[in-house]
Amino acid sequence: MKIRLTRRQVATAVLLAVGGGTALWWTAPWSDDIWELELPPPGNTEHPPFEVFLALSRIVLMRRDLDGAVARRMYDVFMAEPWGPKHIAEAYAGLRRAVVTRLGKASSKRAAPADVLESGERWFVSHLVTTWYLGVYFHEQRPTQRITLDGALMYDAMRGILVKPYVESMGYGRWVDPPAEQEPRK
């Protein structure tokens, strides 16, 4: 299923689904550009396909341009978690339902409450976002592992301010200069 929403509508649906309805200010910086989402069917809760994991990642990260190789490595790691497949499938199903519900309310200015995810799925969403941004997988029952170094999304957020270690260089002594002014990202 392909749907067309603004990024603001997708962000609002995600916030309402994870219980963050009071934080709707988070959607303010995004323009109302149309964002096309490919939402595959939820599939099997015991073994969700990679496409479901990728769609879940795109929804919670609000990004279309995720690295496929990094996503595949993350999928394998999360699928090996004790509750990983269940959390992937149920978080995606809940967020998909919230986004599709939001599509039906696209003309309404008032944000209607969506189905709130269970605490396990809310934890999983934050776990997924943390792993994508840091590039490091943390879980109390499993060994910590680096999934990616230069593919971590934190470097996109800090582009021009923080260099990617062992990949980029600012040049000797450039760290003393203030960062160059940049236009705000859209």
Order of alpha helices (4+ residues) and beta strands (2+ residues): beta-alpha-beta-alpha-alpha-alpha-alpha-beta-beta-alpha
